[in-house]
Structures are given as structure tokens and as C-alpha cells.
Amino acid sequence: MHSRTLKKITREFFSDHPPVYEESTSGQKNIIGGLREKIKEKKNLNIRLDNFDIGYYGSKENDGERYFCLEISNPYRSGSWYDHARLVVSFEKEKGKDKLYIKPAYAEQGYNFSGKAADLFDFFDLVLEKYREIDNKKTKTEKIKKLKKGAVLARIKELAQNKQFNFDLEEFNNKLKLSIQIGEKGIVTMDILYSKFQQEMGKIEGIVDASRELEKSGIVANLNFRSQNITDQLKYFTGYDDP
């Protein structure tokens, strides 16, 4: 989960929590230890609960007494930093008093935490719901991208047959990069944005014709042609030798 998203939902959820003060080390240990135990008893939360190093909470001298760290994993996806929500529950000084806070990892601002396990579990549910929303949005976006890429590839293959050129198509987050063989050793590239792929598709035929004319005229420098082994660079072949 992006840090901005985590900060936003943490702020919205905990902004009205009453402050909890505890001066004694034993009292703080009881509160922190009690929360840890309740979290351990809860199943299927996708929670990592330990004292892994995040920011200035890396010191081990107060493990299990003044703070603990949470890592809420995305149950729908995994593999990247954004598939984990990391937070810290800790006692920190405020005007000379030790107050219980919760804050996203590395965030400067923390929020009052009631110290109630039920509130923490409600927050976990909110984070998991946000993961579900993010996953649904990503799934929809990926489906649209796949459909657009299929449409682009089909159209380019049709053009490649008609105009007799070899090409390659690379996929990026928000665009496709089309590389077209021009001449024996030249490749000209263009970006096809997913958001404007219909407009970009209409330019391909003109780019091929114009590039070929410039290549025949010997004006290749302005096109940033790359001299390279065409067969190593291009995946899609029409079977034609470009004139």
C-alpha cells in the first residue's frame, strides 16, 4: 500500500481516539504485551508482528515494552513493497508524559490510540478492505491494458503485412513501445500511450512511409536510427526484407 494511502486511512481512523497516558514501564509493558497477545490469538489477519527495524525503532533495548511493529500483508497480491502496510504502536513523550501512539512506518506524525485491541482489529479490517479495492482496480486496469495491447498488436500485424516491415512491441506501465525496422540496420521507435492508443495507432502507417523516404534519402541522423542486429532486437517478423 502506498505510504500516502496508509497515512490517510490511519489519520481518518484514529483522529478522534482519546489519548492514553502511562508513565510506568511496567504499565506500558502490560498494555503493549496485552495487545501483542490479542493479535497473536487472531487468525487470518495476514499480520507480521515483531520488532523488525523501521526507522529509529530499530533499537532492541525496549522490545515488547514500549513499542511493537505491525506488517499487514496484502492477501490478494504479493511481491512488492506496496503489498505491505507497516505501522508502529509505541509510547512516546508528549510534554513530558508518555502517550500511546500509532503511526505508519517512517511517518513523522502519529495518532492517539485507545489501546483497545478491538479498535486495532477494526483498523485491520479497513486496511484489508482498502487492499481489496486496490486489487479490484488493478485487475480492471490490467484487463483493459491487455485488451488494448491485443488490439494494437492485431492492427500492427495487419499493417506489417501490408507495408512489409518487421517490428517489436514492448510493454510498460502506461504505454507500449513500438520498434519498426527501417532499411537493413535501422530501427525507429514510437510510444503508444494506453490513454491515447486509438490516436497513436493512426500515425503508424505515416511514420513508416516517412521514415522509409528519409532513410532512402540518406537522412537518418534526425530519426535516431540505431545500427544493430535486427534479428536480435525484433520479435515479430513478416517474412519480408525491408527495401
KOLSEMI-921055 format. One record per atom (N, C-alpha, C): residue in one letter; x, y, z. Coordinates in pm, whole numbers, plus 50000, padded with zeros to 5 digits. Example, Ala and Ser with C-alpha at 12.3 -4.5 7.8 and 13.67 -1.06 7.14 Angstrom:
BEGIN
A513194943150780/A512304955050780/A513204967050780/S512854977550708/S513674989450714/S512905000350787/
This chain:
BEGIN
M500854988150000/M500005000050000/M500895012450000/H500565022049915/H501365034149908/H501315041450041/S502435047650077/S502535054450207/S501485065250223/R501155072350116/R500135082950125/R498765077150159/T498455065650099/T497175059050127/T497115054550272/L498205048350320/L498245043550458/L498145055150557/K498845065950530/K498765077650618/K497345083050623/K496685083350509/K495325088950502/K494335080650584/I494355067450567/I493365059350638/I493715058450787/T495015059150821/T495405059450963/T494905072251028/R495095083350961/R494645096251015/R493125096451032/E492405091750929/E490945092050935/E490405082951044/F491035071451065/F490525061751162/F490835065951306/F492045070851331/F492485073251468/F492395087851512/S491935096551425/S491965110951457/S491135114551580/D490085106951611/D489245110351725/D489455101251846/H490535093451846/H490815084751960/H491295092952079/P490865089452199/P491305096552319/P492755093152350/P493505102352409/P494885099352446/P494955089552563/V495965080952561/V496215071652670/V497615074252723/Y497705078052850/Y498995080852912/Y499355069653011/E500615066153014/E501095056353110/E502565059453140/E502855062853262/E504195067153299/E505115055553336/S504555045153397/S505425034253446/S505785024653333/T507015019653341/T507475009853243/T506644997153250/S506294993153373/S505504980953388/S504124982453328/G503514994353344/G502204996953285/G502254996953134/Q503305002853078/Q503475002952933/Q503684988852880/K504464981152955/K504724967252914/K503434959152915/N502584961553013/N501324954253020/N500414957652902/I500344970452867/I499504974752755/I500024969052623/I501314971052598/I501914966352473/I501864951052466/G502234944552576/G502224929952578/G500834924252560/G499834930652621/G498454926052605/G497964927152463/L498324937952395/L497934939652255/L498604929052167/R499874926752192/R500584916652113/R499934902952127/E499574899252247/E498974886152270/E497624884852202/K496824895552207/K495504895152143/K495644894051991/I496644900651935/I496864899851791/I497294885751752/K498144879551835/K498594865951806/K497444856051807/E496434858551892/E495284849551902/E494364850651781/K494424861751713/K493544864251599/K494094857251476/K493274849651408/K493734842151292/K493344849251162/N494084845651054/N493774850450918/N493804865550905/L494704871950980/L494824886450970/L495954890650878/N496774881250833/N497934884450750/N498834894750818/I499054892550949/I499834901951028/I501204896251060/R502224904151037/R503564900951085/R503784909551208/L504074903151320/L504174910151447/L505534907351509/D506424917051499/D507724915551565/D508354929351575/N509654929651596/N510344942451612/N511384944351502/F510964942151379/F511864944351268/F512204959351260/D513334962051203/D513864975651203/D513094984551107/I512414994751159/I511835005051074/I512165018551137/G513075025751069/G513445039051117/G514135038351252/Y513825048151334/Y514515049051463/Y513975039151564/Y513035030351522/Y512555019851611/Y513425007451604/G514625008751545/G515474997051530/G516134992351658/S516175000751763/S516804996751888/S516064985051952/K516804975352003/K516194963352060/K516054964152213/E516534974952273/E516574975252419/E515194975552483/N514184980452410/N512854981252467/N511854971952398/D512344961552333/D511454952352262/D510354947152355/G509114947952306/G508004942352382/G507564950752500/E508194962552522/E507834970852636/E507214984052593/R507934991652511/R507435004952474/R506845005352334/Y507084995552251/Y506554995852115/Y506524981952054/F505764980551947/F505874968751860/F505534972951719/C505944964851624/C505774968051482/C504774958351419/L504004963751328/L502984955951256/L503274956451107/E503064945351041/E503134944950895/E501894937550847/I500974944750785/I499714938950737/I499904935850588/S499884923150554/S500164919050416/S498904919350331/N499114922350204/N498034922050106/N497674907450075/P496454903050105/P496094889050080/P495824886249932/Y495754896649850/Y495414894949709/Y496644894849619/R497684901649661/R498904902649580/R500104902349673/S501264899149617/S502494899349695/S503664901349601/G504784904849661/G505994905849580/G506614919549575/S505894930049618/S506464943449614/S506314950149750/W507034961149766/W506984968949890/W505564973549918/Y504804976649812/Y503464982149829/Y502434971549868/D502854959049880/D501934948549922/D501974946450073/H502524956150145/H502594955450291/H502304969150350/A501514969350456/A501264981650531/A502004980350664/R502954989150690/R503794988250809/R503474999650904/L503244995951030/L502905005851133/L503675002851262/V503685012851348/V504315011451479/V503315015851585/V503175007851691/V502415011651810/V503445014051920/S503455025951978/S504535029152071/S504105039452175/F504855039952282/F504745050652381/F505815061052350/E505395073552339/E506335084352311/E506045096152403/K507075104052424/K506945115652511/K506145126752445/E505215132352520/E504505144352478/E504345153352600/K505025164652596/K505015174052708/K505385167152839/G506395158552830/G506895152052949/G506145139552990/K505085136152921/K504305124252954/K504425113952842/D504375101152881/D504415090352783/D503005087452733/K502775089052602/K501455087052542/K501515076252436/L500425068552428/L500355057552331/L499985062852193/Y500815059352095/Y500625063951958/Y500575052051863/I499965054551746/I500115045451632/I500475054051513/K501405049451432/K501815057151315/K502315047951205/P502135051851079/P502725044250969/P504255044750980/A504915034450934/A506375034050938/A506965045950866/Y507965051950925/Y508705063350872/Y507915076350872/A506665076150913/A505865088550916/A506305097151034/E506245110151016/E506625119251124/E505495120651226/Q504275120251180/Q503135122551269/Q502475109551310/G502225108251441/G501485096951492/G500125101451541/Y499285091851581/Y497915094951623/Y497595087951753/N496735094251830/N496315088151956/N495725074451929/F496055065052018/F495495051652007/F494905047952142/S493685042852139/S492955039852261/S493575028452342/G494385020352275/G494945008752343/G494024996752342/K492874997952278/K491904986952273/K492174978152151/A492264965152176/A492514955752067/A491394956051963/A490154958052009/A489014958351916/A489174969551814/D489684981151859/D489904992251766/D490974988651664/L492004981751711/L493074977751620/L492564967851516/F491704958551558/F491144948751465/F490234955451362/D489474965451405/D488644973051310/D489514980051207/F490654985051253/F491584991651160/F492164981451062/F492504969451111/F492994958951021/F491964956150911/D490704955250950/D489644952650852/D489584963750748/L489784976150792/L489774987450700/L490924986550600/V492114982750649/V493274981250562/V493044970050460/L492504958850506/L492244947650415/L491184951150311/E490194959250350/E489184963750255/E489814972950150/K490754981450195/K491454990150100/K492294981850003/Y492934971250054/Y493674962249966/Y492744956349860/R491544952449902/R490584946549808/R490214956649700/E489974969149740/E489634979549643/E490774981849544/I491994982349597/I493164984449512/I493334972849414/D493144960549464/D493294948849378/D492234948749268/N490994952049302/N489934952549201/N490254962749093/K490774974249136/K491114984749040/K492274980248951/K493284973849011/K494424969048932/K493994958348833/T493124949248879/T492644938448792/T491914944248671/K491074954248696/K490334960648588/K491284967748492/T492274974848549/T493234981948466/T494054972348381/E494484961348441/E495274951448368/E494464945048256/K493184942748281/K492324936948178/K492184946448060/I492004959348091/I491874969447984/I493164970347904/K494314970447976/K495604971047908/K495794959047817/K495404947347863/K495544935247784/K494714936047656/L493494941147671/L492634942647553/L493224952747455/K493744963847507/K494324974147421/K495574968847352/K496404961547429/K497614956047368/K497244946247257/G496214938047281/G495784928647178/G495304935747054/A494564946847073/A494074954546959/A495224960946883/V496194966346958/V497364972646896/V498164962346817/L498414950846879/L499214940546813/L498534935546686/A497214933546692/A496494928846574/A496574939046461/R496404951846497/R496444962446396/R497834963846336/I498884962946421/I500254964246370/I500614952346281/K500184940346318/K500454928646234/K499814930346096/E498604936046096/E497924938545969/E498704948645885/L499154959545951/L499944969545880/L501274963745833/A501894955345919/A503184949545885/A503104940945759/Q501994933745746/Q501794925645627/Q501594934545503/N500814945045521/N500514953845407/N501714962445368/K502434967545469/K503544976645442/K504894969545442/Q504894956745474/Q506084948345470/Q507204953545561/F506984952645692/F508034956345787/F508024946745906/N509184945545969/N509334937646091/N509264947246210/F508834942046325/F508644951046439/F508764943646572/D508834951546678/D508844946446814/D507904955146896/L507304949246999/L506374956647085/L506734953747231/E507154964147304/E507494962847446/E506384968847531/E506114962447644/E505024966847731/E505584974047853/F505054985947883/F505424993748000/F504154996548082/N504345003448192/N503225005648283/N502085013448218/N502405023948145/N501355032348088/N501425033647936/K502245025147875/K502385026347730/K502965013547670/L502925012947538/L503625002947460/L504695010147378/K505825003947360/K506875009747275/K507005001247150/L506745007347036/L506795000546907/L508125003646840/S508844993246799/S510094994746723/S509874988646585/I510174996346482/I509934992146343/I511244992146267/Q511494981446192/Q512694980746110/Q512554989645987/I513564998045969/I513635006645851/I514975004145785/G514984999345663/G516234996245596/G516854983745655/E518144981745628/E518814969545671/E519204969845818/K519574981545869/K520094982146006/K519424992846091/G518354998246047/G517725009046121/G516475004846195/I516255010746309/I515035008846386/I514525022546430/V513285025146403/V512655037346452/V511605033246555/T511515040746664/T510605037146773/T509565048046796/M508435044046851/M507405053646890/M506665047947010/D506195056947097/D505425053047213/D503935053347180/I503235043247227/I501775042647211/I501165042747351/L500675054147394/L500085055447527/L498765047947532/Y498535040647643/Y497255033647657/Y496095043447654/S496315055447711/S495235065247720/S494915071647585/K495835070047486/K495615076347354/K495925066547242/F495695053647269/F496175043847172/F495445044647038/Q494175048847038/Q493455050046911/Q494095060646823/Q494415072246884/Q495055083046808/Q496445079046760/E497205072446848/E498575068746813/E498595058346700/M497615049346703/M497575038946600/M497465044846461/G496765056146451/G496575062346321/G497835068446263/K498885069746345/K500115076046299/K501135066046243/I500925053246274/I501965043446244/I502265042546095/E501225041546014/E501435039945870/E502205051745812/G501845063845855/G502545075845807/G503985076145852/I504265071545977/I505635071246028/I506485061545947/V505915049945914/V506665040045834/V507015045845698/D506045051745631/D506285057445497/D507305068745502/A507125077845599/A508035089345608/A509455084945644/S509575075245734/S510895070345775/S511605063745660/R510875056245581/R511485049545467/R511975059745364/E511195070245342/E511615080545247/E512875087545295/L512925090545425/L514105097245479/L515315087945476/E515085075145503/E516175065445501/E516745064145360/K515855064045260/K516305063045122/K517095075345081/S516705086645139/S517385099245105/S518695100845180/G518975091645271/G520205092445348/G520095101145472/I518905106245501/I518705114845618/I518245105945733/V519195100145801/V518835090745908/V519175095946046/A520085105446053/A520535110146184/A519395116146264/N518525123546198/N517425130146267/N516375120446320/L516425108046272/L515465098046317/L516005089646432/N517275092246471/N517895084646580/N517865069546553/F518225066046431/F518295051746398/F519395045346480/R519175032846520/R520175025446595/R520705014246505/S521975014546479/S522575003946398/S522794991846486/Q522124980946458/Q522194969146542/Q521714957046463/N521844945546525/N521394933246463/N519874932446474/I519204933946363/I517744934646363/I517124921846419/T517694910546384/T517094897846427/T517194895946578/D518144902746643/D518274901746788/D517304911146859/Q516804921246790/Q516024931646854/Q514514930446830/L514114924546719/L512704924446682/L512094910546698/K510944909946761/K510294897246788/K509354892846676/Y508744902446610/Y507694899246512/Y508224901446370/F508134891246288/F508634891946152/F507524889146052/T507504897045948/T506524895045842/T507064885245737/G508394883045740/G508994874545638/G509544882545522/Y509464895945533/Y509944904545426/Y511294910245460/D512104912845357/D513324920645372/D512954935045342/D513164943845441/D512744957745420/D513534963945307/P512854970545215/P513574976245100/P514474987845143/
